[in-house]
């Protein structure tokens, strides 16, 4: 029986579990969303487009991209 691993599992982990520089308990997905909401003056449509890019990334690309975005 094959084990299926969700490719977005890192997005569902808490920021402080993934990054030693963060003390936030928000899920990574929510931290990305909040960042883009602020950057787009709370435009949900623009935020959804930007956040979607991170959902489509591989785990290997996601962590460094989020670190660059939020650190």
Secondary structure, DSSP 8 states (H G I E B T S, - for coil): ------TTHHHHSBHHHH-TT----SBHHHHHHHHHHHHTTS-HHHHHHHHHHHHTS-HHHHHHHHHHHH-
